[in-house]
């Protein structure tokens, strides 16, 4: 029984990744006006969107799943760096849920959406350090590359829209979660 629970718990990160893409796809399907080259993903949760609750409640659920995954990482962690990284990821999950609580157009939206990405990036950096301490060179090199390429690409690539920039960040986060799942 405990083994089955741990097996399910281990894949909550992958579940969060899949759930996030389902939420995005469902939200886009309900909003034919949405153009990935002109909008931000958060526009799907704006009160003016069709069925914004899909995006907003979806992000709250994905945020909660992310928090559960970070607790699994804490449970499996053997070093302080990994515990710290999982704590940062837990906070990122809270900020992800807060994007749904404070949708596009609300005053705190820009802060919570920005800090979701910042917190995840900080968790990624600490995970990179943890992998290096553990002697997992390949993992630390891949995560280190993502921690550098991520912000540089977000800042220096001339993105045609915020949505594409966000999708870029989400894809890098997806790679991070998959690597963590493989490692732990």
Phi, psi and omega in degrees: 000310180296322178299321179292319178297316179297321179296318178292314181302321181303324186264014176295331176295314177295322177299320178296319178300310181296315180299320180299315180292326176295316179300314180298312181297316178297319180295318179296321181296333179272354184228079184297342178287340185293131178234119184298341180268357182231342188244179170253151177303325181297340176300337179290341179256001179297143180305336180279347180287159173285128179049057181297341180297332178300312181291312186292311178292324177301316179292326176298314179296315179296322176298318178294317178297321177298318177298318177298320179296319180296327176293323175298316180299322177296316179301320183272347185297142177248347181229162182297326180298318180291325177295316179296317179298319180292327176295319177295321178293324176300314179296322176299320177298322177296314179296324177298315177298323180293336175298323177287328179286322180245080185291173178311135181098342177274156186300314183280359188303310183299319179298309185291325180289321177295316183289338171300311181291320179297313181298320179294320178297318177297319177299320179298316179297314181293323175298321177301315179296316179300317178295321178295317178299322180286353181079018179268079188300314182298312178301313183293326178292317180295312180296321177298318178297317179297320182293338177267310183295324182305297181294323180297317178295320180296324184274315191263342175281135178276093183284134178290342180205162175293324181301316180294322176296319178294318179298320175304311179297319181295320178298318178295321176296321178301316178298317178302312181295317179298317179296319177298318181296319177295320183291316184265000000 
